[in-house]
Amino acid sequence: MNQLIEDAKALDALLNATKNQGLDYLTNINDRSTSVSVTAAENGVLAEAGVGAKEALNLFNQRFEPIMVASSGPRFWGFVTGGSTPASIVGDWLATVYDQNTQGVTGHGDVSANIEVETISLLLDLFGLPKSFLGGFVTGATMSNFTCLAVARQWLGKCYNKDFAKEGITEKINVLSATPHSSAIKSLSLLGIGSGNVIKVNAMDDREAISITDLEQQIEKLNGQPFILISSGGTVNTVDFDDFTAIKQLKQKYNFWWHIDAAFGGFAACSTDYAHLLKDWEYADSITIDNHKWLNVPYESAVFLVKEEHKVLQTETFQNSNAPYLGDPMENFSYLNFLPENSRRLKALPAWFTLTAYGKEGYRAIVDNCITLAHYFQEKLENSDQFMMLAPVILNNLCFTIKDDNQDVSTFLADLNKSGKVFMTPTFYNGRKGIRASFVNWRTTTADVDLVFDVMVNLLAR
Ligand SMILES: *Cc1c(COP(=O)(O)O)cnc(C)c1O
């Protein structure tokens, strides 16, 4: 217990050391490696006596700090990896320091739920969405898809006068989708709908977007049964968008819950030239947005947006119904009865800080810069003798490969990542092995693209 008291006394020195270390990392992030090779994890053994925070920091610095990769740096293009803006780091640190428990029973408790509600409103403004959406913060787009689809499940039950949240699933749940993200499928398995129960709708020729003709044929086959449609507001490979105007028209004709997974594609709404990709998305019942991607806030941050008209379904799904001390979930708005987790950190604070600090203009610049860089990289690849695109760039991702069939793409990518200058991830598109690059970090510049391209060319010339 002595260590704890000593640490509390030395807090000033501890936090200053942490600040300086963080500053050092962030200042030198361009030079830090984007990958390391790690061996299998060691089995930790907990000592009887602790060493105190200062010595713990020393141990961390010996063992782990040197192998932390620059995942929030300018050349981490694997998956869809965001970064962290200065303001978001401030918000994230303060969320830890203040350590509020965001539940917010109106009238008592603390202000954190109000900050969350306010931040959702800022995000709706950023995306040009109406205030008829209610939302909340979850850990990532996976949990956002889960939350939205859980409400969709409850909606579908009501079509049969059933309360699935209470009674369990007693009817067949039809889910239609063309190119769903793996996390949406995972959500179906968590929700007891079954990951194998998706009715696969064809994508358009040479596209990942849904074929509206095939969609309508699949709907007709359901003979009027209600269903859930999972549509894409940016697929992960080519960032293809379903035709939301056409889906909106189908919604006037058929009875379904319309979910859009717009984890990062939703940020096209910030851009002047690409916002049209999302035209009519506001007619959806629910939308998934990932903040730790293009909003450039630290992990873990995403939001779900569900139409206010579905508030009762939402609360029926997520209420703590056997806890009278938490109040009547139907009367008092409380995040406790509105999303999967009960106790959680003030996840909205980093987003509140960054939105307040940079505004619409700041995000337009970040998003436009990433899109420009994706096209710049595409141009360099297309003009080269060594590389070719597997699909044209739609927004901020590239799928490309090596022209020469005799070169093994996986080996090339492994060597490229080993260089530590860039990190990209493999893909398979149009029957060919390829490489994916995703631009979502505010730090990236044309100089980064030039640097990576040179490394790639040199690697192939070996
Ligand atoms: C990244 C992503 C997800 C999953 O997001 P996590 O933050 O990893 O949970 C879901 N859908 C799409 C389209 C994505 O790009």
Residues whose N, C-alpha, C, O or C-beta is under 5 A from the ligand:
A	BS01	LIG	V80 G140 A141 T142 M143 H181 S183 G234 V236 D261 A263 F264 D290
